[in-house]
Amino acid sequence: MNTINHALALRIEELLKEKRMTRYRLAMNSGVTHSTLKNIIHETVKDNLLSTTILIAGGFDMTVSEFLDSPLFLEENLNI
């Protein structure tokens, strides 16, 4: 079971590899600062805002629905 923060970090890392993108490029594409992305990936952010997730999805050229369309975010895989 993952926390939502852990699932978000895993999804970002998964998409970075899949799209062969650096964190820096994602920051530039999304408008989310590199330090914020680093904090999300290292799970030092306690509560991630939906608005930040929407920006990150846009940085991957995805809708938030596409970004969240992963087994990582299924309720049975999350510790809520």
matplotlib code that plots the C-alpha trace (Angstrom):
import matplotlib.pyplot as plt

x = [0.0, 1.2, 0.4, -0.9, 2.4, 4.4, 2.1, 2.6, 6.4, 6.4, 4.2, 6.4, 9.5, 7.7, 6.7, 10.1, 11.7, 9.0, 9.2, 13.0, 12.6, 14.7, 13.2, 14.5, 12.6, 9.5, 9.9, 10.3, 7.3, 5.0, 5.8, 6.4, 9.8, 12.5, 12.8, 9.1, 9.4, 12.4, 10.4, 7.5, 9.7, 11.6, 8.3, 9.2, 5.9, 3.1, 0.1, 0.3, -2.1, -4.4, -3.4, 0.3, -0.6, -2.6, 0.5, 2.8, 0.4, 0.5, 4.2, 4.0, 1.6, -1.2, -4.5, -4.8, -7.1, -4.4, -1.8, -3.9, -4.9, -2.4, -2.8, -0.8, -3.9, -6.5, -8.1, -7.2, -3.5, -3.5, -3.4, -5.8]
y = [0.0, 3.4, 6.8, 9.3, 11.2, 8.1, 7.2, 10.7, 10.5, 7.0, 8.2, 11.2, 9.0, 6.5, 9.2, 10.9, 7.6, 6.7, 10.2, 10.4, 13.7, 15.3, 16.9, 20.2, 19.9, 18.9, 22.0, 24.2, 22.6, 22.6, 25.9, 24.0, 24.9, 22.4, 22.5, 21.8, 18.8, 17.6, 17.9, 15.9, 13.2, 12.9, 13.0, 16.0, 17.7, 16.6, 17.6, 18.0, 20.4, 19.3, 22.4, 21.3, 17.9, 19.5, 21.6, 18.5, 16.6, 19.5, 19.4, 15.8, 17.1, 15.0, 15.8, 15.2, 12.3, 10.7, 11.3, 9.7, 6.8, 4.4, 1.4, 3.5, 5.6, 2.8, 3.0, -0.6, 0.3, 3.4, 3.8, 6.7]
z = [0.0, -0.9, 0.4, -2.1, -1.9, -2.6, -5.5, -6.9, -6.6, -8.3, -11.1, -11.8, -11.9, -14.1, -16.6, -16.5, -17.6, -20.1, -21.8, -21.4, -19.6, -16.9, -13.8, -15.1, -18.4, -16.5, -14.3, -17.4, -19.1, -16.1, -14.4, -11.1, -9.7, -9.7, -5.9, -5.6, -7.9, -5.9, -2.7, -4.2, -5.5, -2.2, -0.4, 1.9, 0.9, 3.3, 1.2, -2.5, -4.1, -6.9, -8.8, -8.6, -9.9, -12.8, -13.7, -13.5, -15.8, -18.2, -18.1, -19.4, -22.1, -20.4, -18.8, -15.1, -15.9, -18.0, -15.3, -12.7, -14.9, -13.3, -11.0, -8.5, -7.8, -7.4, -4.0, -3.2, -3.8, -1.5, 2.2, 2.7]

ax = plt.figure().add_subplot(projection="3d")
ax.plot(x, y, z, "-o")
ax.set_aspect("equal")
plt.show()
